[in-house]
Amino acid sequence: MEIQLLKGVRLTDDVSPELESNSADKAHETVSSQKSTELLNASANLTRRILRKDRSISPGSVQMTHRIGLTAYRDSNDPVVPRETLIFNHVLTNTGNRYNHYTGVFSADQDGLYVFYFGLECKGAKIQAEIVNDNVAFGFVYCDATSGGYHNSGEMVVREIFSGTSVWVRVVSSSDHNKNTLGDKTIFTGFLLY
C-alpha cells in the first residue's frame, strides 16, 4: 500500500498475501488518507494565497520604527453599559504612547501584526464583550458570574492592524448594566509583534 502524504513524500507498506483480502478496507483507508492530504494541501495553499495579498504582512516586509505595547486594567466603579467602550483607566505599560486611558482606545501608527489579549472579571452578572478594529469585531469574551462570586474569561487574538486605525474593547451585553459588574482583574493588553 502506498499513501501520498505531501507532494513528493510517500509512505509505503508491504501488504502480506493474507491481508490482501481486506483490500476494500485498505482502499477506503487510502482514499480517506488522500482526502485528508488534499484538505491539508488546500488549507496550506489558501494560507499562502492570503499571505500574498498586497497588504499582507510578513516578518521581513515591515520596517519597525519603534516599539509598541500596552497593558491597562479597569479600576473603576462606573456601570458597564452595552455598546460602550470599556475604559481601562489604570495603565501599567504604554510603550509608544498609543493607548488613551481616557477613551479606552488604542490607535495604531504603524502597520503590523499585533497581539491583543482582553480579559473580564465579572461579579454577579453575565457580561459579553468584544474587541474591535474600527468597528469590526474580531474577538469575543463571555463571562457568567450569576451564581455568585467572581468569574474570569479572556481571549488572545492576533490581527493585522494598519496605521491610522483603532482598537478597543466594548461591552456587547450585561445582565445588570446599572452597576459596576466588573472586577479589577479586567484587563486589556497588546503589542506589535512585527
C-alpha positions in Angstrom: 0.0 0.0 0.0 1.3 3.5 -0.9 -0.1 6.7 0.5 1.0 10.1 -0.8 1.1 12.5 2.2 2.6 15.6 0.7 3.7 16.3 -2.8 6.8 14.1 -3.3 6.6 12.4 0.1 5.2 8.8 0.1 4.7 6.2 2.8 4.9 2.6 1.7 3.9 -0.5 3.5 4.2 -4.1 2.3 0.9 -6.0 2.4 1.2 -9.7 3.2 -0.9 -12.1 1.0 -3.3 -13.0 3.8 -4.1 -9.3 4.4 -4.9 -8.7 0.7 -8.4 -10.0 1.3 -9.0 -6.8 3.2 -8.2 -4.7 0.1 -11.5 -3.0 0.1 -10.8 -1.7 3.7 -7.3 -0.7 2.6 -8.6 1.1 -0.4 -11.0 3.0 1.8 -8.2 3.9 4.2 -6.1 5.1 1.2 -9.0 7.3 -0.1 -9.6 8.7 3.4 -5.9 9.4 3.8 -5.7 11.0 0.3 -8.8 13.2 1.2 -7.1 14.3 4.4 -4.0 15.1 2.4 -5.9 17.1 -0.1 -7.7 19.0 2.6 -4.3 19.8 4.3 -2.8 20.9 1.0 -5.8 23.1 0.2 -5.6 24.7 3.6 -1.8 25.4 3.1 -2.5 26.8 -0.4 -5.2 29.1 0.9 -2.9 30.4 3.7 -0.2 31.1 1.1 -2.7 32.9 -1.1 -3.9 35.0 1.8 -0.3 36.0 2.8 0.4 37.0 -0.8 -2.2 39.8 -0.8 -0.8 43.2 -1.4 -1.4 44.4 2.2 -0.3 41.2 3.9 2.5 41.4 6.4 5.4 39.1 6.7 8.4 39.2 9.1 10.7 40.9 6.5 8.2 43.3 5.0 7.7 45.7 7.9 10.2 48.3 8.8 9.6 48.7 12.6 10.1 52.3 13.5 9.5 51.9 17.3 8.2 49.5 19.9 4.5 49.4 20.8 2.9 47.8 23.8 0.2 48.4 26.3 -1.2 46.8 29.4 -4.1 48.5 31.3 -6.7 47.3 33.7 -10.1 48.7 34.8 -10.0 50.2 38.2 -13.4 52.0 38.2 -16.8 51.8 39.8 -18.6 53.1 36.6 -21.5 51.0 35.4 -21.0 48.6 32.5 -23.1 49.9 29.6 -23.8 47.8 26.5 -22.4 49.1 23.2 -20.0 51.5 25.0 -16.2 51.2 25.1 -14.7 49.7 28.2 -12.2 52.2 29.6 -9.1 50.6 31.2 -8.1 53.6 33.2 -5.1 52.2 35.2 -2.2 51.9 32.8 0.7 49.7 33.6 2.6 49.9 30.3 2.1 52.3 27.3 5.2 51.9 25.3 4.8 54.1 22.2 2.0 56.1 23.9 -0.6 54.6 21.6 -3.2 53.8 24.3 -5.5 56.6 25.6 -6.7 55.8 29.1 -9.4 58.4 29.0 -11.1 56.9 25.9 -10.0 53.3 26.2 -8.8 53.3 22.6 -5.5 52.1 21.1 -4.5 54.0 18.0 -2.0 52.3 15.6 0.6 54.5 14.0 2.3 51.6 12.3 1.2 48.8 10.0 1.9 45.4 11.6 0.8 42.1 13.1 -0.4 42.8 16.6 -1.2 40.5 19.5 -4.1 41.5 21.8 -5.5 40.0 25.0 -8.5 41.1 26.9 -9.9 39.5 30.0 -13.0 40.1 32.0 -13.5 39.5 35.7 -17.3 39.6 36.3 -19.2 39.6 39.5 -22.9 39.0 40.0 -23.8 39.3 36.3 -23.4 37.9 32.8 -21.3 40.1 30.5 -20.3 39.7 26.9 -17.6 41.9 25.4 -15.8 42.1 22.0 -12.5 43.6 20.8 -13.0 45.7 17.7 -10.8 47.2 15.0 -12.5 50.3 13.5 -16.0 48.8 14.4 -15.2 45.3 13.1 -15.3 42.8 15.9 -12.5 40.2 15.9 -12.6 38.6 19.3 -15.3 37.8 21.9 -15.4 37.0 25.6 -18.4 35.8 27.7 -18.3 35.8 31.5 -21.1 34.5 33.7 -21.0 35.1 37.5 -24.7 34.9 38.2 -24.1 32.0 40.6 -22.1 34.3 42.9 -18.5 35.2 43.4 -16.1 36.3 40.7 -15.5 34.6 37.4 -12.9 35.3 34.7 -12.8 34.8 31.0 -10.3 36.0 28.4 -9.2 35.7 24.8 -5.9 36.3 22.9 -6.1 37.3 19.2 -3.6 38.1 16.6 -4.6 40.5 13.9 -3.1 42.6 11.1 -3.6 46.2 12.0 -3.0 49.2 9.8 -1.7 52.7 10.6 -4.5 55.1 11.3 -6.9 52.5 12.6 -8.0 52.0 16.2 -8.6 49.0 18.5 -10.8 48.9 21.6 -13.0 46.7 23.8 -16.7 47.3 24.1 -19.5 45.7 26.0 -22.0 43.8 23.9 -24.4 42.9 26.7 -24.7 42.9 30.5 -27.4 41.4 32.6 -27.1 44.3 35.1 -25.9 47.5 33.5 -27.0 49.7 36.4 -23.9 48.9 38.5 -20.3 48.0 38.1 -20.2 44.3 37.5 -16.5 44.1 36.6 -13.7 43.3 38.9 -10.2 44.9 38.8 -8.7 41.9 37.0 -10.5 43.2 33.8 -7.5 43.8 31.5 -6.6 44.9 28.0 -3.1 44.3 26.7 -1.5 44.3 23.3 1.8 44.7 21.4 3.3 44.9 17.9 4.6 41.5 17.0 6.2 42.6 13.7 
